[in-house]
Amino acid sequence: MVTITIDPKRCKACGYCAAFCPREVYASDSDGKPIVTSPESCVACQLCVKRCPDFAVKVEKENV
């Protein structure tokens, strides 16, 4: 299982997390801010974390 957290104070709605996500985990709200719509599709590749210029995205993989 993967937990995705987006810090709303840091996020500037650049859209990089959604653009670089190979599994289409994100969508955008009316303000352009990312929404995690498919967390079950996330494979914890960390591309969203690496591409976020504001360090607003955090992806944690839980050991089960």
JOVEN-V921040 format. One record per residue. N is the residue number from 1. RES is the residue in three letters. PHI is phi in radians with two decimals (NA if undefined). OMEGA is omega in whole degrees, -180 to 180 (none if undefined). Layout:
# JOVEN-V921040
n = {N N}
res = {RES RES}
phi = {PHI PHI}
omega = {OMEGA OMEGA}
This chain:
# JOVEN-V921040
n = {1 2 3 4 5 6 7 8 9 10 11 12 13 14 15 16 17 18 19 20 21 22 23 24 25 26 27 28 29 30 31 32 33 34 35 36 37 38 39 40 41 42 43 44 45 46 47 48 49 50 51 52 53 54 55 56 57 58 59 60 61 62 63 64}
res = {MET VAL THR ILE THR ILE ASP PRO LYS ARG CYS LYS ALA CYS GLY TYR CYS ALA ALA PHE CYS PRO ARG GLU VAL TYR ALA SER ASP SER ASP GLY LYS PRO ILE VAL THR SER PRO GLU SER CYS VAL ALA CYS GLN LEU CYS VAL LYS ARG CYS PRO ASP PHE ALA VAL LYS VAL GLU LYS GLU ASN VAL}
phi = {NA -2.12 -1.96 -1.99 -2.16 -2.09 -1.39 -1.14 -1.31 -1.57 -1.17 -1.96 1.07 -1.30 1.51 -1.11 -1.05 -1.25 -1.16 -1.66 -1.29 -1.31 -1.91 0.93 -1.36 -1.88 -2.29 -2.05 -1.46 -1.15 -1.67 1.52 -1.36 -1.27 -2.19 -1.42 -1.80 -2.38 -1.08 -1.18 -1.49 -1.15 -1.92 1.01 -1.28 1.27 -1.08 -1.14 -1.16 -1.19 -1.53 -1.20 -1.28 -1.93 0.95 -1.64 -1.84 -2.32 -2.13 -2.15 -1.69 -1.55 -1.41 -1.98}
omega = {-178 175 180 180 176 -180 -177 179 -180 -174 179 176 179 178 -179 -179 179 -177 -176 -179 -179 -176 179 -179 -173 168 179 176 -176 178 -179 179 -178 175 177 -177 -178 -178 180 179 -177 178 178 179 177 179 179 180 -177 -177 -178 -178 -176 179 -176 -175 177 179 -179 177 -179 176 -178 none}
